[in-house]
Amino acid sequence: MQRTEPTLIEQFEERMVREHAEKRARAMAADESKFDKLKNKLAHRKGVTDPAGLAATIGREKYGKKGMAKKAAAGRSKDCSGAMDRRKRMHDALERVLTAKAAGKK
């Protein structure tokens, strides 16, 4: 079997996946949520056995059940939610350009 070079589309897809993963890693490392900050702060206190549970209880007291649900949903959707749609649009655009170039050469 002869190994072939990846096509431009494959190279583009690989780069987009790699960039998306790097972007998520940077966002996760740099952007610690208020919940995570409180949880880490509580973890260092004596007598706290479940810092995540205690942080959730404090949050529910402060914001209420609905407020905490909204914050949780916002935190989940914050992580690069439109990146895959953007990747699909860019892939389609690149494919159209390459198809047009190939048609022009023939």
Backbone as XML, in Angstrom:
<?xml version="1.0"?>
<chain id="A" units="angstrom">
  <residue number="1" name="MET">
    <atom name="N" x="0.827" y="-1.177" z="0.000"/>
    <atom name="CA" x="0.000" y="0.000" z="0.000"/>
    <atom name="C" x="0.874" y="1.243" z="0.000"/>
  </residue>
  <residue number="2" name="GLN">
    <atom name="N" x="0.535" y="2.125" z="-0.883"/>
    <atom name="CA" x="1.278" y="3.364" z="-0.973"/>
    <atom name="C" x="0.543" y="4.444" z="-0.182"/>
  </residue>
  <residue number="3" name="ARG">
    <atom name="N" x="1.275" y="5.130" z="0.635"/>
    <atom name="CA" x="0.668" y="6.185" z="1.456"/>
    <atom name="C" x="0.596" y="7.462" z="0.628"/>
  </residue>
  <residue number="4" name="THR">
    <atom name="N" x="-0.584" y="8.034" z="0.596"/>
    <atom name="CA" x="-0.767" y="9.260" z="-0.177"/>
    <atom name="C" x="-0.790" y="10.456" z="0.758"/>
  </residue>
  <residue number="5" name="GLU">
    <atom name="N" x="-0.495" y="11.588" z="0.215"/>
    <atom name="CA" x="-0.551" y="12.836" z="0.985"/>
    <atom name="C" x="-2.013" y="13.167" z="1.270"/>
  </residue>
  <residue number="6" name="PRO">
    <atom name="N" x="-2.299" y="13.729" z="2.437"/>
    <atom name="CA" x="-3.695" y="14.117" z="2.713"/>
    <atom name="C" x="-4.126" y="15.257" z="1.786"/>
  </residue>
  <residue number="7" name="THR">
    <atom name="N" x="-5.390" y="15.229" z="1.416"/>
    <atom name="CA" x="-5.909" y="16.278" z="0.537"/>
    <atom name="C" x="-6.000" y="17.585" z="1.322"/>
  </residue>
  <residue number="8" name="LEU">
    <atom name="N" x="-6.229" y="18.659" z="0.599"/>
    <atom name="CA" x="-6.372" y="19.957" z="1.265"/>
    <atom name="C" x="-7.543" y="19.960" z="2.238"/>
  </residue>
  <residue number="9" name="ILE">
    <atom name="N" x="-8.621" y="19.293" z="1.874"/>
    <atom name="CA" x="-9.781" y="19.237" z="2.761"/>
    <atom name="C" x="-9.437" y="18.477" z="4.027"/>
  </residue>
  <residue number="10" name="GLU">
    <atom name="N" x="-8.735" y="17.354" z="3.903"/>
    <atom name="CA" x="-8.334" y="16.583" z="5.087"/>
    <atom name="C" x="-7.390" y="17.386" z="5.976"/>
  </residue>
  <residue number="11" name="GLN">
    <atom name="N" x="-6.452" y="18.099" z="5.355"/>
    <atom name="CA" x="-5.534" y="18.945" z="6.128"/>
    <atom name="C" x="-6.314" y="20.032" z="6.867"/>
  </residue>
  <residue number="12" name="PHE">
    <atom name="N" x="-7.281" y="20.631" z="6.166"/>
    <atom name="CA" x="-8.106" y="21.682" z="6.765"/>
    <atom name="C" x="-8.894" y="21.142" z="7.942"/>
  </residue>
  <residue number="13" name="GLU">
    <atom name="N" x="-9.520" y="19.964" z="7.766"/>
    <atom name="CA" x="-10.306" y="19.367" z="8.841"/>
    <atom name="C" x="-9.440" y="19.051" z="10.057"/>
  </residue>
  <residue number="14" name="GLU">
    <atom name="N" x="-8.257" y="18.500" z="9.814"/>
    <atom name="CA" x="-7.339" y="18.198" z="10.915"/>
    <atom name="C" x="-6.971" y="19.470" z="11.675"/>
  </residue>
  <residue number="15" name="ARG">
    <atom name="N" x="-6.667" y="20.535" z="10.921"/>
    <atom name="CA" x="-6.289" y="21.796" z="11.554"/>
    <atom name="C" x="-7.443" y="22.366" z="12.369"/>
  </residue>
  <residue number="16" name="MET">
    <atom name="N" x="-8.662" y="22.305" z="11.842"/>
    <atom name="CA" x="-9.819" y="22.828" z="12.555"/>
    <atom name="C" x="-10.071" y="22.051" z="13.849"/>
  </residue>
  <residue number="17" name="VAL">
    <atom name="N" x="-9.946" y="20.732" z="13.787"/>
    <atom name="CA" x="-10.144" y="19.911" z="14.985"/>
    <atom name="C" x="-9.078" y="20.239" z="16.023"/>
  </residue>
  <residue number="18" name="ARG">
    <atom name="N" x="-7.834" y="20.346" z="15.578"/>
    <atom name="CA" x="-6.727" y="20.658" z="16.493"/>
    <atom name="C" x="-6.914" y="22.039" z="17.130"/>
  </residue>
  <residue number="19" name="GLU">
    <atom name="N" x="-7.287" y="23.039" z="16.306"/>
    <atom name="CA" x="-7.489" y="24.389" z="16.823"/>
    <atom name="C" x="-8.660" y="24.430" z="17.804"/>
  </residue>
  <residue number="20" name="HIS">
    <atom name="N" x="-9.715" y="23.671" z="17.504"/>
    <atom name="CA" x="-10.871" y="23.633" z="18.403"/>
    <atom name="C" x="-10.465" y="23.035" z="19.750"/>
  </residue>
  <residue number="21" name="ALA">
    <atom name="N" x="-9.696" y="21.958" z="19.720"/>
    <atom name="CA" x="-9.260" y="21.318" z="20.966"/>
    <atom name="C" x="-8.346" y="22.249" z="21.767"/>
  </residue>
  <residue number="22" name="GLU">
    <atom name="N" x="-7.446" y="22.943" z="21.074"/>
    <atom name="CA" x="-6.549" y="23.878" z="21.760"/>
    <atom name="C" x="-7.333" y="25.036" z="22.368"/>
  </residue>
  <residue number="23" name="LYS">
    <atom name="N" x="-8.320" y="25.532" z="21.630"/>
    <atom name="CA" x="-9.138" y="26.643" z="22.118"/>
    <atom name="C" x="-9.906" y="26.237" z="23.369"/>
  </residue>
  <residue number="24" name="ARG">
    <atom name="N" x="-10.468" y="25.024" z="23.362"/>
    <atom name="CA" x="-11.190" y="24.536" z="24.542"/>
    <atom name="C" x="-10.267" y="24.377" z="25.730"/>
  </residue>
  <residue number="25" name="ALA">
    <atom name="N" x="-9.052" y="23.851" z="25.474"/>
    <atom name="CA" x="-8.101" y="23.650" z="26.571"/>
    <atom name="C" x="-7.699" y="24.987" z="27.186"/>
  </residue>
  <residue number="26" name="ARG">
    <atom name="N" x="-7.447" y="25.993" z="26.330"/>
    <atom name="CA" x="-7.092" y="27.320" z="26.851"/>
    <atom name="C" x="-8.244" y="27.928" z="27.628"/>
  </residue>
  <residue number="27" name="ALA">
    <atom name="N" x="-9.457" y="27.780" z="27.105"/>
    <atom name="CA" x="-10.629" y="28.340" z="27.772"/>
    <atom name="C" x="-10.859" y="27.667" z="29.120"/>
  </residue>
  <residue number="28" name="MET">
    <atom name="N" x="-10.670" y="26.360" z="29.162"/>
    <atom name="CA" x="-10.885" y="25.630" z="30.407"/>
    <atom name="C" x="-9.834" y="26.020" z="31.445"/>
  </residue>
  <residue number="29" name="ALA">
    <atom name="N" x="-8.594" y="26.207" z="31.005"/>
    <atom name="CA" x="-7.520" y="26.522" z="31.946"/>
    <atom name="C" x="-7.622" y="27.959" z="32.445"/>
  </residue>
  <residue number="30" name="ALA">
    <atom name="N" x="-7.912" y="28.883" z="31.559"/>
    <atom name="CA" x="-7.882" y="30.303" z="31.915"/>
    <atom name="C" x="-9.204" y="30.795" z="32.494"/>
  </residue>
  <residue number="31" name="ASP">
    <atom name="N" x="-10.285" y="30.191" z="32.077"/>
    <atom name="CA" x="-11.599" y="30.706" z="32.434"/>
    <atom name="C" x="-12.244" y="29.842" z="33.496"/>
  </residue>
  <residue number="32" name="GLU">
    <atom name="N" x="-11.803" y="29.995" z="34.732"/>
    <atom name="CA" x="-12.384" y="29.231" z="35.811"/>
    <atom name="C" x="-13.680" y="29.907" z="36.235"/>
  </residue>
  <residue number="33" name="SER">
    <atom name="N" x="-14.743" y="29.132" z="36.328"/>
    <atom name="CA" x="-16.047" y="29.702" z="36.678"/>
    <atom name="C" x="-16.093" y="30.098" z="38.152"/>
  </residue>
  <residue number="34" name="LYS">
    <atom name="N" x="-17.090" y="30.886" z="38.496"/>
    <atom name="CA" x="-17.274" y="31.280" z="39.894"/>
    <atom name="C" x="-17.499" y="30.047" z="40.766"/>
  </residue>
  <residue number="35" name="PHE">
    <atom name="N" x="-18.240" y="29.085" z="40.220"/>
    <atom name="CA" x="-18.503" y="27.850" z="40.955"/>
    <atom name="C" x="-17.189" y="27.122" z="41.255"/>
  </residue>
  <residue number="36" name="ASP">
    <atom name="N" x="-16.324" y="26.995" z="40.234"/>
    <atom name="CA" x="-15.044" y="26.311" z="40.434"/>
    <atom name="C" x="-14.152" y="27.051" z="41.431"/>
  </residue>
  <residue number="37" name="LYS">
    <atom name="N" x="-14.166" y="28.372" z="41.364"/>
    <atom name="CA" x="-13.369" y="29.149" z="42.316"/>
    <atom name="C" x="-13.838" y="28.919" z="43.741"/>
  </residue>
  <residue number="38" name="LEU">
    <atom name="N" x="-15.163" y="28.938" z="43.936"/>
    <atom name="CA" x="-15.706" y="28.702" z="45.266"/>
    <atom name="C" x="-15.405" y="27.278" z="45.725"/>
  </residue>
  <residue number="39" name="LYS">
    <atom name="N" x="-15.562" y="26.324" z="44.816"/>
    <atom name="CA" x="-15.301" y="24.926" z="45.151"/>
    <atom name="C" x="-13.845" y="24.732" z="45.582"/>
  </residue>
  <residue number="40" name="ASN">
    <atom name="N" x="-12.910" y="25.340" z="44.863"/>
    <atom name="CA" x="-11.490" y="25.233" z="45.217"/>
    <atom name="C" x="-11.202" y="25.911" z="46.552"/>
  </residue>
  <residue number="41" name="LYS">
    <atom name="N" x="-11.866" y="27.034" z="46.794"/>
    <atom name="CA" x="-11.675" y="27.748" z="48.054"/>
    <atom name="C" x="-12.195" y="26.905" z="49.228"/>
  </residue>
  <residue number="42" name="LEU">
    <atom name="N" x="-13.354" y="26.274" z="49.037"/>
    <atom name="CA" x="-13.939" y="25.453" z="50.092"/>
    <atom name="C" x="-13.145" y="24.167" z="50.319"/>
  </residue>
  <residue number="43" name="ALA">
    <atom name="N" x="-12.504" y="23.657" z="49.272"/>
    <atom name="CA" x="-11.751" y="22.411" z="49.387"/>
    <atom name="C" x="-10.583" y="22.546" z="50.366"/>
  </residue>
  <residue number="44" name="HIS">
    <atom name="N" x="-10.072" y="23.756" z="50.540"/>
    <atom name="CA" x="-8.937" y="23.983" z="51.429"/>
    <atom name="C" x="-9.357" y="24.210" z="52.883"/>
  </residue>
  <residue number="45" name="ARG">
    <atom name="N" x="-10.647" y="24.277" z="53.152"/>
    <atom name="CA" x="-11.129" y="24.486" z="54.520"/>
    <atom name="C" x="-11.216" y="23.155" z="55.264"/>
  </residue>
  <residue number="46" name="LYS">
    <atom name="N" x="-10.941" y="23.205" z="56.541"/>
    <atom name="CA" x="-11.039" y="22.008" z="57.383"/>
    <atom name="C" x="-12.511" y="21.641" z="57.569"/>
  </residue>
  <residue number="47" name="GLY">
    <atom name="N" x="-12.770" y="20.351" z="57.560"/>
    <atom name="CA" x="-14.118" y="19.860" z="57.814"/>
    <atom name="C" x="-15.018" y="19.781" z="56.595"/>
  </residue>
  <residue number="48" name="VAL">
    <atom name="N" x="-14.568" y="20.276" z="55.455"/>
    <atom name="CA" x="-15.386" y="20.213" z="54.236"/>
    <atom name="C" x="-15.060" y="18.912" z="53.514"/>
  </residue>
  <residue number="49" name="THR">
    <atom name="N" x="-16.058" y="18.030" z="53.436"/>
    <atom name="CA" x="-15.827" y="16.733" z="52.788"/>
    <atom name="C" x="-16.276" y="16.721" z="51.330"/>
  </residue>
  <residue number="50" name="ASP">
    <atom name="N" x="-17.259" y="17.559" z="50.984"/>
    <atom name="CA" x="-17.766" y="17.622" z="49.613"/>
    <atom name="C" x="-17.846" y="19.084" z="49.175"/>
  </residue>
  <residue number="51" name="PRO">
    <atom name="N" x="-16.719" y="19.645" z="48.690"/>
    <atom name="CA" x="-16.736" y="21.065" z="48.333"/>
    <atom name="C" x="-17.688" y="21.398" z="47.185"/>
  </residue>
  <residue number="52" name="ALA">
    <atom name="N" x="-17.865" y="20.475" z="46.237"/>
    <atom name="CA" x="-18.782" y="20.747" z="45.122"/>
    <atom name="C" x="-20.225" y="20.820" z="45.621"/>
  </residue>
  <residue number="53" name="GLY">
    <atom name="N" x="-20.581" y="19.920" z="46.502"/>
    <atom name="CA" x="-21.937" y="19.928" z="47.058"/>
    <atom name="C" x="-22.200" y="21.179" z="47.880"/>
  </residue>
  <residue number="54" name="LEU">
    <atom name="N" x="-21.213" y="21.573" z="48.664"/>
    <atom name="CA" x="-21.366" y="22.774" z="49.483"/>
    <atom name="C" x="-21.464" y="24.019" z="48.600"/>
  </residue>
  <residue number="55" name="ALA">
    <atom name="N" x="-20.656" y="24.073" z="47.551"/>
    <atom name="CA" x="-20.714" y="25.210" z="46.626"/>
    <atom name="C" x="-22.077" y="25.269" z="45.938"/>
  </residue>
  <residue number="56" name="ALA">
    <atom name="N" x="-22.630" y="24.112" z="45.575"/>
    <atom name="CA" x="-23.951" y="24.078" z="44.939"/>
    <atom name="C" x="-25.030" y="24.562" z="45.911"/>
  </residue>
  <residue number="57" name="THR">
    <atom name="N" x="-24.919" y="24.153" z="47.162"/>
    <atom name="CA" x="-25.897" y="24.589" z="48.175"/>
    <atom name="C" x="-25.827" y="26.097" z="48.375"/>
  </residue>
  <residue number="58" name="ILE">
    <atom name="N" x="-24.619" y="26.629" z="48.456"/>
    <atom name="CA" x="-24.449" y="28.078" z="48.616"/>
    <atom name="C" x="-25.030" y="28.808" z="47.409"/>
  </residue>
  <residue number="59" name="GLY">
    <atom name="N" x="-24.762" y="28.285" z="46.208"/>
    <atom name="CA" x="-25.284" y="28.898" z="44.990"/>
    <atom name="C" x="-26.804" y="28.892" z="44.946"/>
  </residue>
  <residue number="60" name="ARG">
    <atom name="N" x="-27.408" y="27.758" z="45.353"/>
    <atom name="CA" x="-28.878" y="27.685" z="45.361"/>
    <atom name="C" x="-29.473" y="28.657" z="46.366"/>
  </residue>
  <residue number="61" name="GLU">
    <atom name="N" x="-28.806" y="28.841" z="47.502"/>
    <atom name="CA" x="-29.299" y="29.815" z="48.477"/>
    <atom name="C" x="-29.211" y="31.240" z="47.930"/>
  </residue>
  <residue number="62" name="LYS">
    <atom name="N" x="-28.122" y="31.513" z="47.220"/>
    <atom name="CA" x="-27.906" y="32.870" z="46.713"/>
    <atom name="C" x="-28.777" y="33.172" z="45.492"/>
  </residue>
  <residue number="63" name="TYR">
    <atom name="N" x="-28.830" y="32.228" z="44.519"/>
    <atom name="CA" x="-29.501" y="32.479" z="43.247"/>
    <atom name="C" x="-30.849" y="31.792" z="43.096"/>
  </residue>
  <residue number="64" name="GLY">
    <atom name="N" x="-31.145" y="30.798" z="43.921"/>
    <atom name="CA" x="-32.379" y="30.032" z="43.782"/>
    <atom name="C" x="-32.189" y="28.895" z="42.794"/>
  </residue>
  <residue number="65" name="LYS">
    <atom name="N" x="-33.179" y="28.009" z="42.763"/>
    <atom name="CA" x="-33.091" y="26.821" z="41.909"/>
    <atom name="C" x="-33.046" y="27.195" z="40.418"/>
  </residue>
  <residue number="66" name="LYS">
    <atom name="N" x="-33.931" y="28.097" z="39.998"/>
    <atom name="CA" x="-33.987" y="28.503" z="38.591"/>
    <atom name="C" x="-32.728" y="29.274" z="38.185"/>
  </residue>
  <residue number="67" name="GLY">
    <atom name="N" x="-32.248" y="30.127" z="39.074"/>
    <atom name="CA" x="-31.045" y="30.900" z="38.779"/>
    <atom name="C" x="-29.830" y="30.007" z="38.582"/>
  </residue>
  <residue number="68" name="MET">
    <atom name="N" x="-29.713" y="28.972" z="39.429"/>
    <atom name="CA" x="-28.593" y="28.035" z="39.282"/>
    <atom name="C" x="-28.715" y="27.231" z="37.989"/>
  </residue>
  <residue number="69" name="ALA">
    <atom name="N" x="-29.945" y="26.862" z="37.626"/>
    <atom name="CA" x="-30.162" y="26.125" z="36.380"/>
    <atom name="C" x="-29.748" y="26.970" z="35.173"/>
  </residue>
  <residue number="70" name="LYS">
    <atom name="N" x="-30.084" y="28.265" z="35.214"/>
    <atom name="CA" x="-29.696" y="29.171" z="34.116"/>
    <atom name="C" x="-28.184" y="29.305" z="34.025"/>
  </residue>
  <residue number="71" name="LYS">
    <atom name="N" x="-27.534" y="29.442" z="35.173"/>
    <atom name="CA" x="-26.076" y="29.570" z="35.184"/>
    <atom name="C" x="-25.408" y="28.291" z="34.678"/>
  </residue>
  <residue number="72" name="ALA">
    <atom name="N" x="-25.943" y="27.140" z="35.048"/>
    <atom name="CA" x="-25.385" y="25.870" z="34.590"/>
    <atom name="C" x="-25.525" y="25.732" z="33.075"/>
  </residue>
  <residue number="73" name="ALA">
    <atom name="N" x="-26.695" y="26.105" z="32.549"/>
    <atom name="CA" x="-26.920" y="26.029" z="31.106"/>
    <atom name="C" x="-25.996" y="26.993" z="30.362"/>
  </residue>
  <residue number="74" name="ALA">
    <atom name="N" x="-25.811" y="28.182" z="30.916"/>
    <atom name="CA" x="-24.918" y="29.164" z="30.285"/>
    <atom name="C" x="-23.482" y="28.658" z="30.293"/>
  </residue>
  <residue number="75" name="GLY">
    <atom name="N" x="-23.076" y="28.012" z="31.356"/>
    <atom name="CA" x="-21.723" y="27.471" z="31.436"/>
    <atom name="C" x="-21.489" y="26.357" z="30.438"/>
  </residue>
  <residue number="76" name="ARG">
    <atom name="N" x="-22.510" y="25.514" z="30.222"/>
    <atom name="CA" x="-22.368" y="24.422" z="29.253"/>
    <atom name="C" x="-22.315" y="24.949" z="27.828"/>
  </residue>
  <residue number="77" name="SER">
    <atom name="N" x="-23.115" y="25.954" z="27.520"/>
    <atom name="CA" x="-23.160" y="26.456" z="26.145"/>
    <atom name="C" x="-22.002" y="27.398" z="25.843"/>
  </residue>
  <residue number="78" name="LYS">
    <atom name="N" x="-21.299" y="27.818" z="26.867"/>
    <atom name="CA" x="-20.199" y="28.767" z="26.693"/>
    <atom name="C" x="-19.026" y="28.165" z="25.919"/>
  </residue>
  <residue number="79" name="ASP">
    <atom name="N" x="-18.789" y="26.844" z="26.086"/>
    <atom name="CA" x="-17.630" y="26.234" z="25.475"/>
    <atom name="C" x="-17.751" y="26.122" z="23.971"/>
  </residue>
  <residue number="80" name="CYS">
    <atom name="N" x="-17.413" y="27.087" z="23.247"/>
    <atom name="CA" x="-17.252" y="27.019" z="21.785"/>
    <atom name="C" x="-18.440" y="26.375" z="21.093"/>
  </residue>
  <residue number="81" name="SER">
    <atom name="N" x="-19.646" y="26.763" z="21.438"/>
    <atom name="CA" x="-20.823" y="26.076" z="20.916"/>
    <atom name="C" x="-20.961" y="26.206" z="19.401"/>
  </residue>
  <residue number="82" name="GLY">
    <atom name="N" x="-20.567" y="27.319" z="18.817"/>
    <atom name="CA" x="-20.724" y="27.499" z="17.380"/>
    <atom name="C" x="-19.554" y="27.023" z="16.565"/>
  </residue>
  <residue number="83" name="ALA">
    <atom name="N" x="-18.564" y="26.436" z="17.188"/>
    <atom name="CA" x="-17.345" y="26.058" z="16.473"/>
    <atom name="C" x="-17.608" y="24.986" z="15.421"/>
  </residue>
  <residue number="84" name="MET">
    <atom name="N" x="-18.466" y="24.014" z="15.720"/>
    <atom name="CA" x="-18.713" y="22.944" z="14.759"/>
    <atom name="C" x="-19.511" y="23.469" z="13.567"/>
  </residue>
  <residue number="85" name="ASP">
    <atom name="N" x="-20.457" y="24.383" z="13.796"/>
    <atom name="CA" x="-21.196" y="24.975" z="12.685"/>
    <atom name="C" x="-20.234" y="25.772" z="11.800"/>
  </residue>
  <residue number="86" name="ARG">
    <atom name="N" x="-19.344" y="26.502" z="12.418"/>
    <atom name="CA" x="-18.360" y="27.296" z="11.690"/>
    <atom name="C" x="-17.451" y="26.382" z="10.873"/>
  </residue>
  <residue number="87" name="ARG">
    <atom name="N" x="-17.051" y="25.280" z="11.469"/>
    <atom name="CA" x="-16.190" y="24.316" z="10.783"/>
    <atom name="C" x="-16.896" y="23.765" z="9.546"/>
  </residue>
  <residue number="88" name="LYS">
    <atom name="N" x="-18.186" y="23.439" z="9.671"/>
    <atom name="CA" x="-18.954" y="22.912" z="8.547"/>
    <atom name="C" x="-19.057" y="23.948" z="7.436"/>
  </residue>
  <residue number="89" name="ARG">
    <atom name="N" x="-19.347" y="25.200" z="7.782"/>
    <atom name="CA" x="-19.444" y="26.258" z="6.759"/>
    <atom name="C" x="-18.116" y="26.461" z="6.046"/>
  </residue>
  <residue number="90" name="MET">
    <atom name="N" x="-17.017" y="26.463" z="6.820"/>
    <atom name="CA" x="-15.702" y="26.671" z="6.210"/>
    <atom name="C" x="-15.325" y="25.476" z="5.333"/>
  </residue>
  <residue number="91" name="HIS">
    <atom name="N" x="-15.664" y="24.267" z="5.763"/>
    <atom name="CA" x="-15.393" y="23.078" z="4.968"/>
    <atom name="C" x="-16.134" y="23.152" z="3.642"/>
  </residue>
  <residue number="92" name="ASP">
    <atom name="N" x="-17.419" y="23.528" z="3.684"/>
    <atom name="CA" x="-18.214" y="23.647" z="2.461"/>
    <atom name="C" x="-17.642" y="24.711" z="1.527"/>
  </residue>
  <residue number="93" name="ALA">
    <atom name="N" x="-17.220" y="25.834" z="2.097"/>
    <atom name="CA" x="-16.647" y="26.904" z="1.276"/>
    <atom name="C" x="-15.348" y="26.448" z="0.620"/>
  </residue>
  <residue number="94" name="LEU">
    <atom name="N" x="-14.498" y="25.760" z="1.371"/>
    <atom name="CA" x="-13.240" y="25.270" z="0.817"/>
    <atom name="C" x="-13.500" y="24.247" z="-0.281"/>
  </residue>
  <residue number="95" name="GLU">
    <atom name="N" x="-14.477" y="23.395" z="-0.071"/>
    <atom name="CA" x="-14.819" y="22.394" z="-1.071"/>
    <atom name="C" x="-15.300" y="23.051" z="-2.363"/>
  </residue>
  <residue number="96" name="ARG">
    <atom name="N" x="-16.119" y="24.116" z="-2.245"/>
    <atom name="CA" x="-16.591" y="24.835" z="-3.441"/>
    <atom name="C" x="-15.428" y="25.462" z="-4.195"/>
  </residue>
  <residue number="97" name="VAL">
    <atom name="N" x="-14.483" y="26.059" z="-3.458"/>
    <atom name="CA" x="-13.328" y="26.694" z="-4.102"/>
    <atom name="C" x="-12.487" y="25.654" z="-4.823"/>
  </residue>
  <residue number="98" name="LEU">
    <atom name="N" x="-12.216" y="24.534" z="-4.168"/>
    <atom name="CA" x="-11.399" y="23.489" z="-4.793"/>
    <atom name="C" x="-12.097" y="22.877" z="-5.997"/>
  </residue>
  <residue number="99" name="THR">
    <atom name="N" x="-13.415" y="22.718" z="-5.910"/>
    <atom name="CA" x="-14.175" y="22.192" z="-7.044"/>
    <atom name="C" x="-14.127" y="23.162" z="-8.217"/>
  </residue>
  <residue number="100" name="ALA">
    <atom name="N" x="-14.254" y="24.456" z="-7.920"/>
    <atom name="CA" x="-14.205" y="25.460" z="-8.979"/>
    <atom name="C" x="-12.834" y="25.495" z="-9.621"/>
  </residue>
  <residue number="101" name="LYS">
    <atom name="N" x="-11.773" y="25.378" z="-8.819"/>
    <atom name="CA" x="-10.412" y="25.367" z="-9.377"/>
    <atom name="C" x="-10.205" y="24.128" z="-10.257"/>
  </residue>
  <residue number="102" name="ALA">
    <atom name="N" x="-10.695" y="22.984" z="-9.786"/>
    <atom name="CA" x="-10.545" y="21.745" z="-10.550"/>
    <atom name="C" x="-11.312" y="21.834" z="-11.861"/>
  </residue>
  <residue number="103" name="ALA">
    <atom name="N" x="-12.495" y="22.427" z="-11.842"/>
    <atom name="CA" x="-13.296" y="22.573" z="-13.048"/>
    <atom name="C" x="-12.630" y="23.538" z="-14.022"/>
  </residue>
  <residue number="104" name="GLY">
    <atom name="N" x="-11.957" y="24.549" z="-13.510"/>
    <atom name="CA" x="-11.280" y="25.526" z="-14.342"/>
    <atom name="C" x="-10.042" y="24.958" z="-15.026"/>
  </residue>
  <residue number="105" name="LYS">
    <atom name="N" x="-9.387" y="24.000" z="-14.401"/>
    <atom name="CA" x="-8.182" y="23.389" z="-14.974"/>
    <atom name="C" x="-8.498" y="22.423" z="-16.091"/>
  </residue>
  <residue number="106" name="LYS">
    <atom name="N" x="-9.688" y="21.795" z="-16.055"/>
    <atom name="CA" x="-10.040" y="20.779" z="-17.061"/>
    <atom name="C" x="-10.411" y="21.368" z="-18.372"/>
  </residue>
</chain>
